Amino acid sequence: MSKGKFALGALIGAAAGIVAGVLTAPKSGKETRADIKEKANELKKEAEKRSKAAKAKAEDYKERSERAAKGAVEGAKQGFADKK
């Protein structure tokens, strides 16, 4: 199992646990809704943080791949030029 899948499963499991805990707590409806809203905002912030990190990592991989491809093309061109 990859780290990403595990992290996603852990995040979903945590969210389900939070919701279950909030819904079974002996609080008024108003308090329960406030708790749910607060937890939803926390999860949203965490998801945004992870999304930004994943986007940055993908951009880094893209740039590395482009540099590697450009280097390979230049190397191939040079190799063909040397054979002429």
C-alpha positions as CSV (number, residue, x, y, z in Angstrom):
1,M,0.0,0.0,0.0
2,S,1.4,3.4,-0.9
3,K,1.9,6.2,1.6
4,G,-0.6,8.3,-0.2
5,K,-3.3,5.7,0.0
6,F,-2.6,5.1,3.6
7,A,-2.7,8.8,4.4
8,L,-5.9,9.2,2.5
9,G,-7.4,6.2,4.4
10,A,-6.2,7.6,7.7
11,L,-7.7,11.0,6.9
12,I,-11.1,9.5,6.0
13,G,-11.0,7.3,9.1
14,A,-10.2,10.3,11.3
15,A,-13.1,12.3,9.7
16,A,-15.5,9.4,10.2
17,G,-14.4,9.0,13.9
18,I,-14.8,12.7,14.5
19,V,-18.3,12.8,13.0
20,A,-19.3,9.7,15.0
21,G,-18.0,11.2,18.2
22,V,-19.7,14.5,17.6
23,L,-23.0,13.0,16.7
24,T,-23.1,10.7,19.8
25,A,-22.0,13.4,22.2
26,P,-24.6,14.6,24.7
27,K,-24.9,18.1,23.4
28,S,-27.6,20.3,22.0
29,G,-28.2,20.5,18.3
30,K,-26.7,24.0,18.1
31,E,-23.5,22.9,19.9
32,T,-23.3,19.8,17.7
33,R,-23.6,21.8,14.5
34,A,-21.0,24.2,15.7
35,D,-18.6,21.3,16.5
36,I,-19.2,19.7,13.1
37,K,-18.6,23.0,11.4
38,E,-15.3,23.5,13.4
39,K,-14.1,20.0,12.5
40,A,-15.0,20.4,8.9
41,N,-13.0,23.6,8.7
42,E,-10.0,21.8,10.3
43,L,-10.3,19.0,7.8
44,K,-10.6,21.5,4.9
45,K,-7.4,23.3,6.0
46,E,-5.6,20.0,6.3
47,A,-6.8,18.9,2.8
48,E,-5.7,22.3,1.3
49,K,-2.3,22.0,2.9
50,R,-1.8,18.4,1.6
51,S,-3.1,19.5,-1.8
52,K,-0.6,22.4,-2.0
53,A,2.2,20.0,-1.0
54,A,1.2,17.5,-3.7
55,K,0.9,20.2,-6.3
56,A,4.4,21.5,-5.5
57,K,5.8,18.0,-5.6
58,A,4.1,17.3,-9.0
59,E,5.5,20.6,-10.4
60,D,9.0,19.6,-9.2
61,Y,8.7,16.2,-10.9
62,K,7.4,17.9,-14.1
63,E,10.4,20.3,-14.1
64,R,12.9,17.5,-13.5
65,S,11.3,15.4,-16.3
66,E,11.4,18.3,-18.7
67,R,15.1,18.9,-17.9
68,A,15.9,15.2,-18.3
69,A,14.0,15.0,-21.6
70,K,15.7,18.1,-22.9
71,G,19.1,16.7,-22.0
72,A,18.3,13.4,-23.7
73,V,17.2,15.1,-26.9
74,E,20.4,17.3,-26.8
75,G,22.5,14.2,-26.2
76,A,20.8,12.3,-29.1
77,K,21.3,15.3,-31.4
78,Q,25.0,15.5,-30.5
79,G,25.4,11.8,-31.0
80,F,23.9,12.0,-34.5
81,A,26.0,15.0,-35.3
82,D,29.1,13.1,-34.2
83,K,28.2,10.1,-36.5
84,K,27.9,12.3,-39.6
